[in-house]
Amino acid sequence: MDLNELYRDVILDHNRKPRNFGPLDAADAAAEGVNPLCGDRLTLRVKLDADKIEDIRFEGQGCAISTASASLMTEAVKGKTRSQALELFDRVHRLLTDDAAEGEDLGKLAALSGVREYPARVKCASLCWHTLVSALKSPGIRAASAVSTE
């Protein structure tokens, strides 16, 4: 199995069976993300324990890449501190937008690298990540705020 096939399998698996999908009661932060170009929409809720992401869940509707990216993201940031999650955002953003970026040390998140070949889909893959940044920079806000990838 070549690397592209493996990446496709990871995306398909996380789209079919998204991890951390559903409501999260008693969230400390929330943000809503919308991609007006394709209609992807998600609400992200985060439960913090001091500065650590204790739990994170998402709800909404989106394409396979958007859903898979949100599923992969929630798995990757759960248990991380706010600063570790923001650093991971930077690394994934480079992976999605920089042809010279490598996916090493990103584990399953490296599966998102194939999106670079389809520039219109980069916003689908990055929507949940931008929404995470919004939620983490606005802790204590229970009402969702809109984030757009435009």
C-alpha positions in Angstrom: 0.0 0.0 0.0 1.5 3.3 -1.0 1.4 6.4 1.2 -1.4 8.1 -0.8 -3.6 5.1 -0.4 -2.9 5.0 3.4 -3.7 8.7 3.7 -7.0 8.1 1.7 -7.9 5.2 4.1 -7.3 7.4 7.2 -9.5 10.2 5.7 -12.3 7.8 4.8 -12.2 6.0 8.2 -12.4 9.3 10.1 -15.3 10.5 7.8 -17.3 7.3 8.2 -16.7 7.0 12.0 -15.8 10.5 13.3 -14.2 10.5 16.7 -15.4 12.9 19.4 -18.5 13.8 17.4 -21.5 14.9 19.4 -22.5 17.4 22.2 -20.2 18.2 25.1 -22.0 19.4 28.2 -20.3 21.9 30.5 -17.9 23.2 27.8 -15.6 26.0 28.9 -15.2 27.4 25.3 -17.1 27.1 22.1 -16.8 28.4 18.6 -18.7 27.9 15.3 -16.9 27.5 12.0 -18.4 28.1 8.6 -17.0 27.7 5.2 -19.4 29.8 3.0 -17.8 28.5 -0.2 -19.0 24.9 0.3 -21.4 25.0 3.2 -19.2 23.1 5.7 -20.4 24.1 9.2 -19.2 22.9 12.6 -19.5 23.8 16.3 -16.5 23.0 18.5 -16.8 22.7 22.2 -13.8 22.4 24.6 -13.6 21.4 28.2 -10.5 22.7 29.9 -8.8 21.6 33.1 -6.7 24.6 33.9 -4.7 25.0 30.7 -5.2 21.5 29.4 -7.8 20.3 26.9 -9.6 17.7 28.9 -12.3 17.0 26.3 -13.2 18.3 22.9 -16.1 17.5 20.7 -17.6 18.7 17.5 -21.0 18.8 15.8 -22.1 19.9 12.3 -22.1 18.9 8.7 -19.4 19.0 6.2 -17.7 17.2 3.4 -15.5 14.1 4.0 -12.3 16.2 4.3 -13.9 18.6 6.8 -15.3 15.9 8.9 -12.2 13.8 8.8 -10.0 16.8 9.7 -12.2 17.6 12.7 -12.1 14.0 13.9 -8.3 13.8 13.5 -7.9 17.2 15.2 -9.9 16.3 18.2 -7.9 13.1 18.7 -4.6 15.0 18.3 -5.3 17.9 20.7 -7.1 16.0 23.5 -4.8 16.1 26.6 -2.6 18.8 25.2 -2.1 22.3 26.7 -3.5 25.3 25.0 -0.1 26.3 23.7 0.7 22.8 22.5 -2.6 22.8 20.5 -1.8 26.3 19.0 1.6 25.1 18.0 0.0 22.0 16.4 -2.3 24.3 14.5 0.7 26.1 13.1 2.3 22.8 12.0 -0.8 21.5 10.4 -1.4 24.9 8.6 2.0 24.6 7.1 1.3 21.0 6.1 -1.8 22.1 4.3 -0.4 25.2 2.6 3.3 24.7 2.1 4.5 22.3 -0.6 7.9 22.0 1.2 6.2 21.0 4.6 6.7 17.5 5.8 4.3 15.4 7.8 6.8 13.9 10.1 5.9 13.8 13.7 2.3 14.5 12.9 1.2 10.9 13.0 -2.3 10.4 11.4 -2.5 14.2 10.8 0.0 13.7 8.0 -3.0 12.2 6.0 -4.2 15.8 5.5 -1.1 16.6 3.4 -2.8 15.3 0.2 -5.3 18.2 0.4 -2.5 20.5 -0.9 -3.1 19.1 -4.3 -6.6 20.5 -4.3 -6.4 24.2 -3.2 -10.2 24.6 -2.9 -10.2 21.8 -0.3 -7.6 23.4 2.0 -10.3 25.5 3.5 -12.3 22.3 4.2 -9.4 20.7 6.0 -8.5 23.9 7.9 -11.9 25.0 9.1 -11.9 23.0 12.3 -8.3 24.2 13.1 -9.3 27.8 12.7 -12.3 27.2 14.9 -10.1 25.6 17.5 -7.9 28.7 17.6 -11.0 30.8 18.1 -12.3 28.7 20.9 -8.9 28.5 22.7 -8.4 32.3 22.5 -11.8 32.9 23.9 -12.1 30.7 27.0 -15.1 31.1 29.2 -17.3 32.1 26.3 -20.2 29.6 26.1 -21.9 31.2 23.1 -20.4 30.1 19.9 -18.8 32.7 17.7 -18.6 32.5 13.9 -15.3 31.7 12.3 -15.0 32.0 8.5 -12.2 30.5 6.3 -12.6 33.3 3.7 
